[in-house]
């Protein structure tokens, strides 16, 4: 992978994953819904899983430099 696209993709994945993880944690700590009309446990789990996957993809992009 070329350096420029790898850096861009890594930053995008890391910012998205980190932001989603922080947002989900704040919503769970405040006992507010993560998604409307969905089970609170299921929505928090799915959002947490998506954020961890995005962080892993960002780490993988940075490891390709």
PDB file of N, CA, C and O in Angstrom:
ATOM      1  N   UNK A   1       0.846  -1.168   0.000  1.00  0.00           N
ATOM      2  CA  UNK A   1       0.000   0.000   0.000  1.00  0.00           C
ATOM      3  C   UNK A   1       0.894   1.233   0.000  1.00  0.00           C
ATOM      4  O   UNK A   1       1.907   1.271   0.698  1.00  0.00           O
ATOM      5  N   UNK A   2       0.523   2.228  -0.771  1.00  0.00           N
ATOM      6  CA  UNK A   2       1.318   3.451  -0.819  1.00  0.00           C
ATOM      7  C   UNK A   2       1.187   4.213   0.494  1.00  0.00           C
ATOM      8  O   UNK A   2       0.216   4.046   1.233  1.00  0.00           O
ATOM      9  N   UNK A   3       2.169   5.039   0.766  1.00  0.00           N
ATOM     10  CA  UNK A   3       2.214   5.745   2.056  1.00  0.00           C
ATOM     11  C   UNK A   3       1.060   6.721   2.254  1.00  0.00           C
ATOM     12  O   UNK A   3       0.429   6.720   3.310  1.00  0.00           O
ATOM     13  N   UNK A   4       0.779   7.542   1.267  1.00  0.00           N
ATOM     14  CA  UNK A   4      -0.268   8.559   1.391  1.00  0.00           C
ATOM     15  C   UNK A   4      -1.648   7.973   1.684  1.00  0.00           C
ATOM     16  O   UNK A   4      -2.284   8.355   2.667  1.00  0.00           O
ATOM     17  N   UNK A   5      -2.119   7.047   0.838  1.00  0.00           N
ATOM     18  CA  UNK A   5      -3.423   6.439   1.101  1.00  0.00           C
ATOM     19  C   UNK A   5      -3.455   5.636   2.404  1.00  0.00           C
ATOM     20  O   UNK A   5      -4.488   5.591   3.072  1.00  0.00           O
ATOM     21  N   UNK A   6      -2.354   5.013   2.765  1.00  0.00           N
ATOM     22  CA  UNK A   6      -2.319   4.240   4.014  1.00  0.00           C
ATOM     23  C   UNK A   6      -2.442   5.163   5.214  1.00  0.00           C
ATOM     24  O   UNK A   6      -3.149   4.846   6.170  1.00  0.00           O
ATOM     25  N   UNK A   7      -1.764   6.298   5.175  1.00  0.00           N
ATOM     26  CA  UNK A   7      -1.853   7.255   6.278  1.00  0.00           C
ATOM     27  C   UNK A   7      -3.265   7.825   6.361  1.00  0.00           C
ATOM     28  O   UNK A   7      -3.831   7.919   7.450  1.00  0.00           O
ATOM     29  N   UNK A   8      -3.837   8.205   5.223  1.00  0.00           N
ATOM     30  CA  UNK A   8      -5.188   8.764   5.213  1.00  0.00           C
ATOM     31  C   UNK A   8      -6.200   7.752   5.746  1.00  0.00           C
ATOM     32  O   UNK A   8      -7.017   8.082   6.606  1.00  0.00           O
ATOM     33  N   UNK A   9      -6.149   6.529   5.239  1.00  0.00           N
ATOM     34  CA  UNK A   9      -7.100   5.506   5.680  1.00  0.00           C
ATOM     35  C   UNK A   9      -6.913   5.188   7.165  1.00  0.00           C
ATOM     36  O   UNK A   9      -7.890   5.018   7.894  1.00  0.00           O
ATOM     37  N   UNK A  10      -5.663   5.110   7.610  1.00  0.00           N
ATOM     38  CA  UNK A  10      -5.409   4.831   9.017  1.00  0.00           C
ATOM     39  C   UNK A  10      -5.951   5.918   9.930  1.00  0.00           C
ATOM     40  O   UNK A  10      -6.516   5.625  10.983  1.00  0.00           O
ATOM     41  N   UNK A  11      -5.779   7.176   9.528  1.00  0.00           N
ATOM     42  CA  UNK A  11      -6.296   8.293  10.333  1.00  0.00           C
ATOM     43  C   UNK A  11      -7.822   8.274  10.354  1.00  0.00           C
ATOM     44  O   UNK A  11      -8.429   8.479  11.405  1.00  0.00           O
ATOM     45  N   UNK A  12      -8.442   8.031   9.211  1.00  0.00           N
ATOM     46  CA  UNK A  12      -9.908   8.001   9.152  1.00  0.00           C
ATOM     47  C   UNK A  12     -10.457   6.884  10.025  1.00  0.00           C
ATOM     48  O   UNK A  12     -11.377   7.111  10.811  1.00  0.00           O
ATOM     49  N   UNK A  13      -9.908   5.681   9.899  1.00  0.00           N
ATOM     50  CA  UNK A  13     -10.377   4.564  10.722  1.00  0.00           C
ATOM     51  C   UNK A  13     -10.138   4.823  12.205  1.00  0.00           C
ATOM     52  O   UNK A  13     -11.006   4.534  13.029  1.00  0.00           O
ATOM     53  N   UNK A  14      -8.981   5.361  12.554  1.00  0.00           N
ATOM     54  CA  UNK A  14      -8.667   5.609  13.963  1.00  0.00           C
ATOM     55  C   UNK A  14      -9.585   6.684  14.552  1.00  0.00           C
ATOM     56  O   UNK A  14     -10.068   6.529  15.673  1.00  0.00           O
ATOM     57  N   UNK A  15      -9.830   7.768  13.815  1.00  0.00           N
ATOM     58  CA  UNK A  15     -10.716   8.813  14.321  1.00  0.00           C
ATOM     59  C   UNK A  15     -12.154   8.321  14.456  1.00  0.00           C
ATOM     60  O   UNK A  15     -12.821   8.605  15.451  1.00  0.00           O
ATOM     61  N   UNK A  16     -12.625   7.591  13.465  1.00  0.00           N
ATOM     62  CA  UNK A  16     -13.987   7.064  13.534  1.00  0.00           C
ATOM     63  C   UNK A  16     -14.131   6.067  14.676  1.00  0.00           C
ATOM     64  O   UNK A  16     -15.073   6.156  15.464  1.00  0.00           O
ATOM     65  N   UNK A  17     -13.207   5.124  14.768  1.00  0.00           N
ATOM     66  CA  UNK A  17     -13.288   4.113  15.819  1.00  0.00           C
ATOM     67  C   UNK A  17     -13.166   4.707  17.203  1.00  0.00           C
ATOM     68  O   UNK A  17     -13.915   4.335  18.107  1.00  0.00           O
ATOM     69  N   UNK A  18     -12.231   5.626  17.383  1.00  0.00           N
ATOM     70  CA  UNK A  18     -12.068   6.269  18.684  1.00  0.00           C
ATOM     71  C   UNK A  18     -13.271   7.111  19.058  1.00  0.00           C
ATOM     72  O   UNK A  18     -13.731   7.066  20.199  1.00  0.00           O
ATOM     73  N   UNK A  19     -13.786   7.880  18.110  1.00  0.00           N
ATOM     74  CA  UNK A  19     -14.968   8.709  18.369  1.00  0.00           C
ATOM     75  C   UNK A  19     -16.194   7.878  18.702  1.00  0.00           C
ATOM     76  O   UNK A  19     -16.936   8.201  19.630  1.00  0.00           O
ATOM     77  N   UNK A  20     -16.408   6.810  17.950  1.00  0.00           N
ATOM     78  CA  UNK A  20     -17.550   5.939  18.208  1.00  0.00           C
ATOM     79  C   UNK A  20     -17.423   5.245  19.558  1.00  0.00           C
ATOM     80  O   UNK A  20     -18.414   5.091  20.272  1.00  0.00           O
ATOM     81  N   UNK A  21     -16.220   4.828  19.909  1.00  0.00           N
ATOM     82  CA  UNK A  21     -16.007   4.167  21.196  1.00  0.00           C
ATOM     83  C   UNK A  21     -16.263   5.121  22.354  1.00  0.00           C
ATOM     84  O   UNK A  21     -16.908   4.746  23.333  1.00  0.00           O
ATOM     85  N   UNK A  22     -15.769   6.342  22.253  1.00  0.00           N
ATOM     86  CA  UNK A  22     -15.999   7.333  23.313  1.00  0.00           C
ATOM     87  C   UNK A  22     -17.481   7.679  23.409  1.00  0.00           C
ATOM     88  O   UNK A  22     -18.030   7.744  24.508  1.00  0.00           O
ATOM     89  N   UNK A  23     -18.129   7.899  22.276  1.00  0.00           N
ATOM     90  CA  UNK A  23     -19.541   8.249  22.268  1.00  0.00           C
ATOM     91  C   UNK A  23     -20.385   7.131  22.870  1.00  0.00           C
ATOM     92  O   UNK A  23     -21.294   7.395  23.657  1.00  0.00           O
ATOM     93  N   UNK A  24     -20.092   5.889  22.507  1.00  0.00           N
ATOM     94  CA  UNK A  24     -20.834   4.748  23.038  1.00  0.00           C
ATOM     95  C   UNK A  24     -20.624   4.623  24.544  1.00  0.00           C
ATOM     96  O   UNK A  24     -21.576   4.367  25.281  1.00  0.00           O
ATOM     97  N   UNK A  25     -19.394   4.800  25.005  1.00  0.00           N
ATOM     98  CA  UNK A  25     -19.118   4.698  26.438  1.00  0.00           C
ATOM     99  C   UNK A  25     -19.844   5.785  27.221  1.00  0.00           C
ATOM    100  O   UNK A  25     -20.368   5.514  28.302  1.00  0.00           O
ATOM    101  N   UNK A  26     -19.887   7.003  26.700  1.00  0.00           N
ATOM    102  CA  UNK A  26     -20.592   8.089  27.380  1.00  0.00           C
ATOM    103  C   UNK A  26     -22.086   7.796  27.444  1.00  0.00           C
ATOM    104  O   UNK A  26     -22.712   7.997  28.484  1.00  0.00           O
ATOM    105  N   UNK A  27     -22.661   7.324  26.345  1.00  0.00           N
ATOM    106  CA  UNK A  27     -24.092   7.016  26.328  1.00  0.00           C
ATOM    107  C   UNK A  27     -24.425   5.893  27.307  1.00  0.00           C
ATOM    108  O   UNK A  27     -25.450   5.947  27.988  1.00  0.00           O
ATOM    109  N   UNK A  28     -23.567   4.878  27.382  1.00  0.00           N
ATOM    110  CA  UNK A  28     -23.821   3.760  28.294  1.00  0.00           C
ATOM    111  C   UNK A  28     -23.695   4.218  29.740  1.00  0.00           C
ATOM    112  O   UNK A  28     -24.517   3.841  30.576  1.00  0.00           O
ATOM    113  N   UNK A  29     -22.678   5.029  30.055  1.00  0.00           N
ATOM    114  CA  UNK A  29     -22.494   5.511  31.431  1.00  0.00           C
ATOM    115  C   UNK A  29     -23.652   6.396  31.874  1.00  0.00           C
ATOM    116  O   UNK A  29     -24.000   6.402  33.055  1.00  0.00           O
ATOM    117  N   UNK A  30     -24.252   7.141  30.957  1.00  0.00           N
ATOM    118  CA  UNK A  30     -25.390   7.994  31.282  1.00  0.00           C
ATOM    119  C   UNK A  30     -26.714   7.231  31.253  1.00  0.00           C
ATOM    120  O   UNK A  30     -27.773   7.805  31.503  1.00  0.00           O
ATOM    121  N   UNK A  31     -26.648   5.958  30.953  1.00  0.00           N
ATOM    122  CA  UNK A  31     -27.823   5.089  30.819  1.00  0.00           C
ATOM    123  C   UNK A  31     -28.820   5.651  29.809  1.00  0.00           C
ATOM    124  O   UNK A  31     -30.030   5.619  30.028  1.00  0.00           O
ATOM    125  N   UNK A  32     -28.294   6.162  28.708  1.00  0.00           N
ATOM    126  CA  UNK A  32     -29.106   6.660  27.613  1.00  0.00           C
ATOM    127  C   UNK A  32     -28.987   5.681  26.451  1.00  0.00           C
ATOM    128  O   UNK A  32     -27.987   4.970  26.358  1.00  0.00           O
ATOM    129  N   UNK A  33     -29.976   5.623  25.566  1.00  0.00           N
ATOM    130  CA  UNK A  33     -29.915   4.651  24.461  1.00  0.00           C
ATOM    131  C   UNK A  33     -28.822   4.997  23.456  1.00  0.00           C
ATOM    132  O   UNK A  33     -28.573   6.166  23.160  1.00  0.00           O
ATOM    133  N   UNK A  34     -28.191   3.980  22.951  1.00  0.00           N
ATOM    134  CA  UNK A  34     -27.194   4.155  21.894  1.00  0.00           C
ATOM    135  C   UNK A  34     -27.904   4.264  20.547  1.00  0.00           C
ATOM    136  O   UNK A  34     -27.471   5.011  19.670  1.00  0.00           O
ATOM    137  N   UNK A  35     -28.987   3.523  20.389  1.00  0.00           N
ATOM    138  CA  UNK A  35     -29.825   3.584  19.182  1.00  0.00           C
ATOM    139  C   UNK A  35     -31.282   3.497  19.627  1.00  0.00           C
ATOM    140  O   UNK A  35     -31.604   2.789  20.581  1.00  0.00           O
ATOM    141  N   UNK A  36     -32.143   4.207  18.945  1.00  0.00           N
ATOM    142  CA  UNK A  36     -33.557   4.218  19.310  1.00  0.00           C
ATOM    143  C   UNK A  36     -34.259   2.960  18.811  1.00  0.00           C
ATOM    144  O   UNK A  36     -33.937   2.435  17.745  1.00  0.00           O
ATOM    145  N   UNK A  37     -35.214   2.489  19.590  1.00  0.00           N
ATOM    146  CA  UNK A  37     -36.052   1.324  19.260  1.00  0.00           C
ATOM    147  C   UNK A  37     -35.247   0.038  19.078  1.00  0.00           C
ATOM    148  O   UNK A  37     -35.645  -0.850  18.324  1.00  0.00           O
ATOM    149  N   UNK A  38     -34.112  -0.055  19.776  1.00  0.00           N
ATOM    150  CA  UNK A  38     -33.284  -1.258  19.733  1.00  0.00           C
ATOM    151  C   UNK A  38     -32.922  -1.597  21.167  1.00  0.00           C
ATOM    152  O   UNK A  38     -32.842  -0.711  22.018  1.00  0.00           O
ATOM    153  N   UNK A  39     -32.706  -2.868  21.436  1.00  0.00           N
ATOM    154  CA  UNK A  39     -32.285  -3.288  22.769  1.00  0.00           C
ATOM    155  C   UNK A  39     -31.016  -2.539  23.173  1.00  0.00           C
ATOM    156  O   UNK A  39     -30.072  -2.467  22.386  1.00  0.00           O
ATOM    157  N   UNK A  40     -30.975  -1.976  24.392  1.00  0.00           N
ATOM    158  CA  UNK A  40     -29.788  -1.228  24.823  1.00  0.00           C
ATOM    159  C   UNK A  40     -28.512  -2.075  24.823  1.00  0.00           C
ATOM    160  O   UNK A  40     -27.439  -1.586  24.469  1.00  0.00           O
ATOM    161  N   UNK A  41     -28.630  -3.318  25.214  1.00  0.00           N
ATOM    162  CA  UNK A  41     -27.453  -4.193  25.250  1.00  0.00           C
ATOM    163  C   UNK A  41     -26.973  -4.493  23.838  1.00  0.00           C
ATOM    164  O   UNK A  41     -25.774  -4.457  23.564  1.00  0.00           O
ATOM    165  N   UNK A  42     -27.905  -4.789  22.945  1.00  0.00           N
ATOM    166  CA  UNK A  42     -27.536  -5.119  21.568  1.00  0.00           C
ATOM    167  C   UNK A  42     -26.919  -3.917  20.851  1.00  0.00           C
ATOM    168  O   UNK A  42     -25.930  -4.059  20.132  1.00  0.00           O
ATOM    169  N   UNK A  43     -27.505  -2.741  21.050  1.00  0.00           N
ATOM    170  CA  UNK A  43     -26.975  -1.564  20.348  1.00  0.00           C
ATOM    171  C   UNK A  43     -25.605  -1.163  20.883  1.00  0.00           C
ATOM    172  O   UNK A  43     -24.732  -0.776  20.107  1.00  0.00           O
ATOM    173  N   UNK A  44     -25.405  -1.250  22.199  1.00  0.00           N
ATOM    174  CA  UNK A  44     -24.094  -0.927  22.766  1.00  0.00           C
ATOM    175  C   UNK A  44     -23.043  -1.939  22.329  1.00  0.00           C
ATOM    176  O   UNK A  44     -21.903  -1.572  22.044  1.00  0.00           O
ATOM    177  N   UNK A  45     -23.421  -3.196  22.278  1.00  0.00           N
ATOM    178  CA  UNK A  45     -22.491  -4.233  21.844  1.00  0.00           C
ATOM    179  C   UNK A  45     -22.104  -4.052  20.384  1.00  0.00           C
ATOM    180  O   UNK A  45     -20.927  -4.142  20.037  1.00  0.00           O
ATOM    181  N   UNK A  46     -23.075  -3.800  19.537  1.00  0.00           N
ATOM    182  CA  UNK A  46     -22.797  -3.628  18.110  1.00  0.00           C
ATOM    183  C   UNK A  46     -21.952  -2.385  17.852  1.00  0.00           C
ATOM    184  O   UNK A  46     -21.029  -2.421  17.038  1.00  0.00           O
ATOM    185  N   UNK A  47     -22.261  -1.283  18.541  1.00  0.00           N
ATOM    186  CA  UNK A  47     -21.469  -0.063  18.377  1.00  0.00           C
ATOM    187  C   UNK A  47     -20.050  -0.260  18.898  1.00  0.00           C
ATOM    188  O   UNK A  47     -19.093   0.214  18.285  1.00  0.00           O
ATOM    189  N   UNK A  48     -19.909  -0.953  20.018  1.00  0.00           N
ATOM    190  CA  UNK A  48     -18.574  -1.237  20.553  1.00  0.00           C
ATOM    191  C   UNK A  48     -17.770  -2.126  19.613  1.00  0.00           C
ATOM    192  O   UNK A  48     -16.575  -1.909  19.412  1.00  0.00           O
ATOM    193  N   UNK A  49     -18.422  -3.114  19.047  1.00  0.00           N
ATOM    194  CA  UNK A  49     -17.749  -4.015  18.108  1.00  0.00           C
ATOM    195  C   UNK A  49     -17.317  -3.264  16.848  1.00  0.00           C
ATOM    196  O   UNK A  49     -16.208  -3.466  16.352  1.00  0.00           O
ATOM    197  N   UNK A  50     -18.184  -2.406  16.335  1.00  0.00           N
ATOM    198  CA  UNK A  50     -17.836  -1.624  15.141  1.00  0.00           C
ATOM    199  C   UNK A  50     -16.656  -0.690  15.417  1.00  0.00           C
ATOM    200  O   UNK A  50     -15.794  -0.506  14.559  1.00  0.00           O
ATOM    201  N   UNK A  51     -16.620  -0.104  16.609  1.00  0.00           N
ATOM    202  CA  UNK A  51     -15.515   0.797  16.928  1.00  0.00           C
ATOM    203  C   UNK A  51     -14.201   0.039  17.082  1.00  0.00           C
ATOM    204  O   UNK A  51     -13.156   0.523  16.646  1.00  0.00           O
ATOM    205  N   UNK A  52     -14.239  -1.131  17.690  1.00  0.00           N
ATOM    206  CA  UNK A  52     -13.016  -1.925  17.835  1.00  0.00           C
ATOM    207  C   UNK A  52     -12.518  -2.388  16.469  1.00  0.00           C
ATOM    208  O   UNK A  52     -11.313  -2.387  16.219  1.00  0.00           O
ATOM    209  N   UNK A  53     -13.429  -2.781  15.589  1.00  0.00           N
ATOM    210  CA  UNK A  53     -13.029  -3.198  14.242  1.00  0.00           C
ATOM    211  C   UNK A  53     -12.392  -2.032  13.491  1.00  0.00           C
ATOM    212  O   UNK A  53     -11.388  -2.214  12.802  1.00  0.00           O
ATOM    213  N   UNK A  54     -12.970  -0.830  13.620  1.00  0.00           N
ATOM    214  CA  UNK A  54     -12.392   0.343  12.953  1.00  0.00           C
ATOM    215  C   UNK A  54     -11.004   0.653  13.506  1.00  0.00           C
ATOM    216  O   UNK A  54     -10.103   1.004  12.745  1.00  0.00           O
ATOM    217  N   UNK A  55     -10.822   0.529  14.814  1.00  0.00           N
ATOM    218  CA  UNK A  55      -9.500   0.762  15.405  1.00  0.00           C
ATOM    219  C   UNK A  55      -8.484  -0.284  14.941  1.00  0.00           C
ATOM    220  O   UNK A  55      -7.319   0.041  14.710  1.00  0.00           O
ATOM    221  N   UNK A  56      -8.916  -1.516  14.807  1.00  0.00           N
ATOM    222  CA  UNK A  56      -8.020  -2.570  14.304  1.00  0.00           C
ATOM    223  C   UNK A  56      -7.640  -2.297  12.856  1.00  0.00           C
ATOM    224  O   UNK A  56      -6.481  -2.474  12.480  1.00  0.00           O
ATOM    225  N   UNK A  57      -8.593  -1.869  12.040  1.00  0.00           N
ATOM    226  CA  UNK A  57      -8.289  -1.538  10.644  1.00  0.00           C
ATOM    227  C   UNK A  57      -7.330  -0.353  10.555  1.00  0.00           C
ATOM    228  O   UNK A  57      -6.438  -0.338   9.707  1.00  0.00           O
ATOM    229  N   UNK A  58      -7.509   0.636  11.423  1.00  0.00           N
ATOM    230  CA  UNK A  58      -6.582   1.768  11.451  1.00  0.00           C
ATOM    231  C   UNK A  58      -5.180   1.336  11.825  1.00  0.00           C
ATOM    232  O   UNK A  58      -4.202   1.797  11.237  1.00  0.00           O
ATOM    233  N   UNK A  59      -5.083   0.450  12.803  1.00  0.00           N
ATOM    234  CA  UNK A  59      -3.768  -0.074  13.205  1.00  0.00           C
ATOM    235  C   UNK A  59      -3.145  -0.868  12.066  1.00  0.00           C
ATOM    236  O   UNK A  59      -1.939  -0.781  11.833  1.00  0.00           O
ATOM    237  N   UNK A  60      -3.961  -1.639  11.357  1.00  0.00           N
ATOM    238  CA  UNK A  60      -3.432  -2.425  10.231  1.00  0.00           C
ATOM    239  C   UNK A  60      -2.915  -1.498   9.123  1.00  0.00           C
ATOM    240  O   UNK A  60      -1.868  -1.757   8.530  1.00  0.00           O
ATOM    241  N   UNK A  61      -3.652  -0.424   8.850  1.00  0.00           N
ATOM    242  CA  UNK A  61      -3.195   0.530   7.823  1.00  0.00           C
ATOM    243  C   UNK A  61      -1.875   1.166   8.222  1.00  0.00           C
ATOM    244  O   UNK A  61      -0.989   1.321   7.382  1.00  0.00           O
ATOM    245  N   UNK A  62      -1.726   1.537   9.487  1.00  0.00           N
ATOM    246  CA  UNK A  62      -0.472   2.145   9.945  1.00  0.00           C
ATOM    247  C   UNK A  62       0.672   1.129   9.947  1.00  0.00           C
ATOM    248  O   UNK A  62       1.832   1.506   9.782  1.00  0.00           O
ATOM    249  N   UNK A  63       0.359  -0.142  10.129  1.00  0.00           N
ATOM    250  CA  UNK A  63       1.427  -1.151  10.136  1.00  0.00           C
ATOM    251  C   UNK A  63       1.949  -1.417   8.721  1.00  0.00           C
ATOM    252  O   UNK A  63       3.014  -2.015   8.568  1.00  0.00           O
ATOM    253  N   UNK A  64       1.229  -0.988   7.690  1.00  0.00           N
ATOM    254  CA  UNK A  64       1.638  -1.204   6.301  1.00  0.00           C
ATOM    255  C   UNK A  64       2.580  -0.128   5.796  1.00  0.00           C
ATOM    256  O   UNK A  64       3.004  -0.175   4.641  1.00  0.00           O
ATOM    257  N   UNK A  65       2.918   0.851   6.645  1.00  0.00           N
ATOM    258  CA  UNK A  65       3.826   1.909   6.221  1.00  0.00           C
ATOM    259  C   UNK A  65       5.195   1.329   6.219  1.00  0.00           C
ATOM    260  O   UNK A  65       6.158   2.023   5.895  1.00  0.00           O
TER     261      UNK A  65
END
